[in-house]
Every structure is written in structure tokens, then in C-alpha cells.
Amino acid sequence: MQAIDLQTTYDYGIRTDGGTHGLVLTKPHIVELILDLVGYSTDSNLPEQKILDPCCGEGIFLVHAAHRLMQSIRGKEANVDALSDAIRGYDIDPRHVEATRVALTRALHRHDLPEHLSVELPKRWIQQADFLLTNRSSSFDFIVGNPPYVRIEQLSSELQSVYRKRFATLFDRADLYVAFIEQSLSLLSRDGRLGFICADRWILNRYGAPLRKLITENFSIKTYVDLHQASPFETDVIAYPAIFVVQNSEQSQVSVYRMSEGTPEECLGIRQSPTVNTSPVDIYEKWFHGEEPWILTPPDRLRLLRSLEDKFPLLEETSARVRIGIATGNDATYIVRSGADIEPDRLIPLVMRADIRGGQVFDGDRFVINTYDSGGPISLEKFPRLRRYLDSHASKLKSRHIATKSTAWFKTIDRPYPDMVPKPKLLIPDIAGSNEVVYEDGHFYPHHNLYFILSDEWDLEVLGGLLSSKVALFFIWSYAVKMRGGYLRFQAQYLRKIRVPRSADIPEGLAGKIKAAFRDRDFAALDQLALEAYGLEYSPEFDFVDTRH
């Protein structure tokens, strides 16, 4: 394989919302909890077992592990050969490698280990390497850590290709931590346990499907800890983390915990028996199968969800079609106002999230430039006014990734379809606390921060009423990634999970009431009418931020 300069390609670590890569440290009591959950305890024969941190950073997991290792041999004669294999850590950054070795040396000194061992063992334990490209000949009884959160498309195309060939779970726009999980699982010994603190988007979304399949078909989930509302890191980052423990054994019941703050007291509660636990816990007698999302709602809600899914068809099985609005690649250039010096037939009236207020769509005097015709990208020579305009922005447009792959440097990322403008549609903002569904009667093309629904069979105002209800939100809430503040992503992959009655199965009188309530934005009435349409006696109970208006 050709050598790759990994260090100049990327740095491992959480990608913060500020747009830089940084090392984000896990709080010590969270590290201690993870070591407890995987069973790396001082009453075990730790020198005869091996623990790995595949991306050790400054070594916090391994320092705590080293303390436990030393405590387990206290009063016993140290077997140097065994100790040399007891701990293993990798990091791509030589500064992290050196920092971890120094921290481990200090830890070993505290346990009165001979000087030469305190220095020599960390050198053996910690290696500078890309863990994802190491061989898979070793096996480990315990694997712990906080793998990096880096989107695969942020890496060089060469490195992306290498990783995608090596890891079957790197599907679609997967995060790099997915590959770390796959590689780590391949190194687990029989009955070995892996305990990671990691972003949890993979348990629900599309790119996590191959990883979920790998785990459910070959391993078992032992424990899951939801940390969305907690603060498990030393710095405040938006990562939506969770702790999950995977074992190389048959699946049995799973304990699912939820931390509200991530305090030492909450960690202590999780260590104790669920019967005396201070943290919310649900016991799952059966886990999920194959690629299906891990919907970690309490079991009674999950039973209700499954009941509705057994009874009603998916939204797109009822003639509805879920679409996303146009992404341009440079809104400042491609979105213009009326009066722009561009051929009128190249301008499509646009609706954005900001144009929706109080359940109504307002004309924001915005137009998106259409750089396509029926055969693909247009010939600029046919549109001299547009050509002059685009030429004046050529430097910005040509620097885009899409422009490097095509001679049509001027085209938008997405191709718009102007024939959709006159079609009535339901608009749904991408990020919201609840289902903010709005009817648009056919004047605009949606922007990419809006999803929209079309149908040739539904009365869209009746469908809009159903989709505005708490019952419909229950499907989104069950499947979608939860964000801080209780907000949800209303992406197509989640909207398509909604189940609805077929339009022909809704009595005419009930349909009329739903339509009227939707027009009046009477959500209390819509919630009750939806119960009737779904044949439910009571509304599903779940926490959400009601932003419907």
C-alpha cells in the first residue's frame, strides 16, 4: 500500500461546532464508570488480560486502567512479561503518544513500581500509529475509549478510499468513529467487552445501518447509557454522546440508563443494582435485529410504536412523496431578488424557512437561479445576462467541490424541477421542536432547509392535519436524532417512518374536521381528531418542545 501522510490529512478528536478538530477529554468519573461497566476491576486477574484504547489522546482511560492494574498485583510478584502486554494504546499524534507515556510513568511511580519499569512499560504500551490501518492479529479482553468524531468526507479522497475498502460499515456519510467501532470489535476476545463513549447518531440514522447489523448479528449489547442531557466531557461540546458496552457473546437483556447531568452520583447509581438505582433505567428483554434502528424509548412506548407500525402503512405507501428542497452550494450567489439582471426564465420563486410565519407562507421576494435545462446543465452562451452574473462570481463558484468534478462549474449542487412549483405541497422545516407543517398552494420551490410532501391522491390539508398531530410526531420522536433543547431533525429518513391511515379509510366527516382544524391551526383539536383516525384511546406520552403555531 502506498504510504499516506496521515498527520497532515487529519487530526483525531471531536469536531467541535466551531469547525476545528480538538482533543476533548472525558471526565474521570465517566472513565471509571466505563471501566466498571466492561468489568476491568481490581479483583480480576488483570495482568493476564489485555486492555486497549484505540485512540488514547492524553491517556486518561489508560491511566485509570493502569491504577487498577497496579492495585490488582499489590502484594504479588510482578510478572514483567505479562505486564508488557496488559495495556495497549494507539494515537496518530506523536504529542499525544508522548503525553500518554508521561502520564502512565507518573501513575506507575505512584505504585512504587521500579524506575526502569515505570519508564519502559509505557513505551511498550503506547504506539504511534493509525489504529484503523494496524493489523488485526491481536485480541483484547477489554477495549475502551472515546473514538474520534470526524465526518468521512472531511478526509482526503485517498484516505477515504483506503478506509472504505477496509471497513464494510463505512456506509454513505458515516462518521469515522464507525470504523473505529468495527476495527475494535474485530479485536475482541471471546467474551471480551468493548465500552465506548461516542456520538449516538449511528443507532438511528441511515449510515449506522451496517454497524447495527454487524453488532446485532455477531455480538451483544450489555449496557447503554444516554448522555444527551449530561456533560461527560471536560469541555462543553455538542456531541450527543452515549456510553455503550458490547460483548462478544450471545445477546441477553439490556439495561438502558439515562443521565440528566453526568455527575459522580449518577455514575454510582448505574454501578449499583437497578433495584436501588438513582438513574432512570429500562430493562430490554429483547434487543433489536439486523439494520433496524435502536429506538431506546421505554418498552411500553416501543410496544405502542410497533402496534401502530403493524396496523398502518408508511407515509410513502399512501401515494405521498417526501422530498427535500434545493441545495445550491452558494446561496449568496444563487439566491437573488426580483430585478436581478438575469433572464426571467432562469429564475424560480423560492420559499425559505424564514418565509414561514404563523403557519402561513409569505413571499420573501427570493428566486433561485436555475442552471439546468431538460438535458442537464445549461449552455451559458444562450443566456448572456446570466453568464455575466455568474462570471462575476466565478472565483467563488469554481472553488466549490462540485465545480472541480465538472466542466459546468456554474451549476448548483441540486437540480431544481420547475414543474414542482405549481404543485400544492406541505412544507416541513428541518429542525424544530415539533411538527411545524404548513400548506403551500403552489407558488414556490422549497429551499434545502425545508422538506416537502407531494401527493396526487391525498387532500393535502387533511394529510397536513394528521402530520401536525402528536401521534405523527410520536413516530419522528421515536426515530429522529434528539438535539439539545429538545429539538428534532425532521429529515426525509425520519419523515418516511411516519405511519398514516390511507386517505380512503378516513370517513368524510372526520376528514372535514381535520381539514378545518388544520386551517385554523387548532392543534389541540388535531391531536384529538388524530386519535380517532388512528383508533387510539389515548395520546402517546413523550417529552417534546411544542413549537406548533
N, C-alpha and C positions, 0 to 999 in steps of 0.2 A: 504493500500500500504506500502511496506517495505520502511523504511527511507533510503534516499540516501545522502551521504556526497557530496553535490553539490560543496562546496567550494574547495574541493581537486580534484574535477573532471575537472573543467574548470573555467576560468575567462571570463566574458563577455567583449567584446570590439572588435575593428577591429583587425584582424590578419594581422600584417604588413608583408612586404615581407622579413623582417629579420627573420621571423619564430617564433616570440613571440607574446603573447597577450598583448595589451596595450590599455589604455584608450585614445581615440582620441577625442578631443573636437571640437565641431562645432563653427565656428566664430560667434560672437554676431549678426552681421547684417544678417547672414543667418538664425539664430534663429528668429530674428524679422520678417524676410520675411515669414517664415513658420507660425508663429503665425498670421500674416496678412492674409495669404492665406486660413487658416482654419476659419478665422473670429473671432478669440479671440481678440476682440477690446474693448477699454475702454468705448465706447459708448453703449456697450451691458450690460445687467444686469448680470454681471459675478458672483456675489455671489449666484445667483440662478441656475448657470450652473456649470458643473464639467469638469475639465481637468485632463488628465492622461499622465504621461511619464512612459512607462513600463520598462525602463532600464535607470534610471536617471543619472548614473555616478556621476559627481560632481555637478549636478543640474542646468546646465546653462539654459535649457529650462524652468524649473520651477521657477527659479529666475526671469527671464524675464516675465513669466506669473504672478508671484506674484506682480511685479511692476504694471502691468496692472490691476490686481485685486484691488490693493490698490487705484489706480487712479480712478477706476470706482466707488468707495464708498466715494471718497473725499467729505467732507461736509455732508455726510449722517451718520446716526447712524449705527454702525456696528452690524450686526446680527451674534453673535458668533456661534450659531448653524449652520447657513448657511455656514459661513467661514470654519468650521471644515470639510466640505465635498467638498469644492470648488476645492481643489488640492489634487492629489494623485500621489505618485511616488513609484516605486519599484526598488530595486537593490539587487543583491545577495551578494555583498561585503559590510561588515559592515563598512569598511573605507569610501566607497562611501556614504553610508547612513549617517554617521556622518558628512562628508564634506558637503553634501547637506543640512542637517538640520542647520548647522552653517551658510552656505551661505544664507539660507532663513531667519534665525533670523536676520542677518545683514540687509537684504533687508527690512524686516518689520520695523526694527528700523528706517530706513531712512524715513519711512512714519509715524513716531510718533505713532505707534501702542503701546498700553500699554505693559509694560515689560513682564507681565505674558503671554499675548497672543503671543508676539514675540517669546517666547521660547516654549510655549505649542503647538501652531498650527503646526510648522514644525514636532514636534514629532508625531502628529496625521497624518500629510500628508504623511510622508515618512516611508515606511516599508521595513525591510529586508526580502526578500523572493524571490524565483524563480517565476517570473511572469508567466512562462509557466505552473506552477503547481498550481496556485491560482484558486479559484472557479470563476465562471462566473456569479455570481448573480447580480453584479452591472452593471450599464450602464453609459457611459460618453458622453458628448456633444462634447468634443474635445479630441483627442489623438494625441500627438506629440512626436517626439524624433528621436534618431539615434540608431536603434537596432543593436545588435552585429553581426559582420560578422565572423562566425565560422563554418567551414565545419562540417557537422553532423558526419562524420567518425572520427573526432578528439576527439569525446566524448567517454566515456566508453560504452561498449556494453549494459550494464544495462540501462544507461540513454537513449541511442539511442532507445532501445526497448520501454521505457516508453513514450518518445516523439512521436515515430511513431504510437503508438496505440492511442494517444490523438489527433494527428493532421493529417488530411487527406491530407494536402498539402505537407507534408514532403515526397516527392517522389524522388526516385533514390538518387543522391548525393547532395540533396538540402542543402543550407546554413541555419544556424539556424535562420537568420532573417525572413525566410519564415514562420516559426512557430510563430514568434512574430507578423507578419502581420495578420495571421489567427486569433490568440487569440485576438488581438486588435480589429479586425473587428467584432468579436462576441460580443464585449462590446459597440459598437457604439449605441447611442440612435437614434431614428427616426430623420432623417435629420442631425445627427451628422457627424462630419468631422474628418478624420484622415490625418495628414500631417507628413510624414517621409522623412528624408534624408537617402538614403540607396543605396548600390550597386545595379546596374540595370540589372544584368545578367539574372534575372528571367523573364524579359519581353520578352526575345527572345529564351532562351535555353530550353532544354528538361525538366529539373527538375522544371521549372517555370510553366509548363502547368496547373497543378491542381490549382495553385494560380490564374493564369489568368482566369481560368474558374469560380472560386469562385467569383472573383470581377465582371466580366462582366455579370454574371447571377444574382447577388444579390445586387450589389452596382453600383456606377457610378464614373468614373474618372472625376474630375473637372479641374485639372491643372497638368501639367507635366513640369519639368524644367531639361533639360540636363546639367549636370555639368562636363562632361568628360574633357573639356579643362580648367576648372576653378579650384580654390583652396579654397574649402569651409571649410577646417579644419585647426586648429591651427598648426598642424604638417603635413609634406608632406608625404602622404601615397598614394599608388597606389590602389584605391578602385573603380574607375569608377562609381562615385555616380550620383544620380539624386534625385530631390525632386518630390514626387507625392502626390496629395491630392485626397482622396477617400471620397465620401459622401454616406450616407445611404439613397439614393433617386433614382429616375429614371434618366437614362442617358440622357444628353443633349450635346451640343457642348463642345469641349475641347480645351483649349489654351495650345499649346506646345511651350515652350521657350528654348533658347539655350544661355547659358552664356559662354563668352570667357575667363573671368578672375574671376568672382565671387566677384566683387567689390561692395561696398555700392551703387555706382551709378547705376550699373546694377540691383541691387535689387530694387532700387527706380523706375527704368523703368518698372519692372514687376508689381509693385504695381499700376502703372498708367494704363489708358485705352490703349488697343493695338493700338489705332489710334495715340497715342503720345508716343509710347513705344520706348525706346532706345535699347532694346534687340530684336534679331530676334524672330519672333513669327509666328506660323502656327495655323490656326483655323481648327479643325476637326469637321465637321458637324455630322459625324457618327464615332463611335468608333468600336473597333474590337469585335469579338464574340467568345465565348467558349474558347477553348485552343489555338486558333491561336496566333502566335507571334504578338507583338505590334511593327510594323515596322514604326518607327517615322521619316520617310523621308518626305519631303514636299509633300503635296497632289498630285501635278502634277506627281511627280516621282512614287508615290504609284499607281496612275492610270495606268501609263505605265507598272509597275510591274504586276499589275492584268491583264492587257491586254495580256502580254506575257504568264502569267500563264494559261489564258483561252485558248490560242492558241496552246501551245506546251506541250509535255509530260515531266514528270520528268526524270532526267537522268537515274535512275534505271528502268524506264519503257521502256527504249530503249535497253535493254539487257546488259547495263553496270552495274558493281557491284563495290560498294565503300567499301574498306577495310582499316584497319589500320595495321601498321607494328607491330612487336613483342615487347612486354614489358617483360623484364626478371626479374626484381626485384633486380638485382645487376649486372649492366653492366660490372663493373670492373672484375667480376669473369666469367661471361658467354660469354663475347666477347673476343676472343683470336686472335692471329696472326697465320699465317702459321708456321708450325714447332712445334706447341704445342704438348706435349706428350699425345695425346688423339686419340682414334680410329678415322680414317678419316671419316667413315660413320656417325659419331656423329657430324660432323661439316657442317654447312650450310653457304655458302658465303653470306655476309651481305653488304647492302648498307645503309649508313647513310647520313644525311643532309650534312655533311662536304665533302662527296664524290661527290657532285653535284656542278659543276663549269661551268659557261658559257653555261648552257643549256645541258651539257654533264655529263654522269655518268662515274666516274673513279673508278678503282679498288683500294680500300683502304687497301687491304690485311687484311680484317676483316672477322671473322667467328663467328657465334652464335652457342653455344652448344645446340644440340637437346636432351632434356631429356625425350622425348616421343617416343613411337612406336605406331603401329596401335591400340593397346589395352589400351593405357593410358601411365602413367609414366613407364619408362624402369625398368628392373631389373639390378641393378648396378653390380651384380655378373657376368653378361655377358660381362661387359666392364671394365676389371681390370685397364686399364690405366686411363679411365675417373674416375673411383672410387677413385683412388689415388689422382687425381687432385681435385675432389670435397671434399674429406676428408680433404685435406689441407686447405680448405676454409669453413669447416663445421660450425665453430662458427659464422661466419657472416651469412651464409645461414640459419641456424636454428633459428636465431633471427628474421627473417622476419615474417610478419603476416601470409603469405600463408603457411609457414612451421609449424606454430602452429595448423593448421587445417587439416594436412595430415601427414601420416607416410612417404610419399615421400617428405622429407624435402629438397631434392636436385632439385626439378622441378622448371622450370621457371614459371612466372605468366601466360604468354600466351603459348599456344601450337602452335608450328610452323607447317606448312604444306609444306614439301619439294617439293611436286609436283607443287607448285606455282612458284618455282624458274625458270624453263624453259619457263614460260608463258610470252609473251610480256606484258608490263604494263606501265601505266602512273603514274609517281611519283609526289606528290604534298607536299611540306613542310608545316608543321602545322602552323607556324607563319611567316607571310610575309606581305609586304605592298600591294602586288598584286599577281595575279595568276601565280606562277612560275611552270609551268607544263613541265615535262621532260619525254621523251620517253626512256624506258629501255627495250632492246630487249630480255631479258630472261636469265640473268646470276646471279641475286641476289635475296635475300629475304630482304624486307624493314625493317628498324628499326622503333620503335614506334614514332619517330619524323617525320615520313613520312606517308602520306595516299597514297593509290594506287588504281588504277581503272583497272579492267579487263573486257574484252568483247570478246565473240565468234563471234559477228556479225560485229561490227564496224571495220573499218580500224583505228587503234588506233592513227595514226598520223593525220588523219582527225579530229577525236574527240579531240585530243590534241590541234589542231589548234583552234577549236571552244572554248574549255575550256580556252585557252590562251587569248581570246579576251576580250575587255572591256564590251561587252554585257554579257558574262558569269560572269565576275567579279561583274557586277551590282547585280546579284542575291546574291552572297556572301556578298557584301557590305550592302545589304538591311537586311539580316538576321543575320549576324555574330556579335559577340561582338566586339566593337571597342576598341582598346588598345591605350595606349599613343604612340605618334609619328605617328599615323595614321595606325598602323599595325592591321592586322586582324587575327582571328583564322580560319584556313581552316580545320575545323573538319568535320567528316563524317555527322553530323546532318545538317551542312550548305551546304556541297557539294551535299547532296541529294536534296537540294532545287533548284538546277540549272535545268532550262528547256532547252532542245535542240530539234532541228528538228530530226525526225527519219532519220537514215542513208539512207534509200531508197528514201527519199524525197529531198535529196541534189543532184542536177544534177552532172553528172560525171565530166564535165569540171570545175565546181565550186569546187568540192571535190579535184580535182587535184591541183588547185591553192592554196587551203587551206593547203594541204599536203606540197606543195613546200615552202610556206611561213613559215610553222611551222618548217621545216627542216632548213630554213635559219634564223630562229629567227627574222623574219621581222614582228614585232608586229603592226606597222602602217598598213601594208597590211592586217594582220589578222583582225584588227579592222574593216576595210572596207569590207572585204570579209564576216565577220560575219553579218554585216548589211544586206548584200544580202541574206545570208542564213536564217535570221530571218524575212526578208521582212520589214526592218525598213528604214526610210528615213534619220534618224539622230541618232547619238550615245547618250545614256543616259548621262546626265551631273551629275557628283558627284565627290567629292574630294577623291583622294587616292594617296598613295605613289607608283609610278610606279617603282617597283623593277624587272620587267621583263628584262631579258637579254639573 
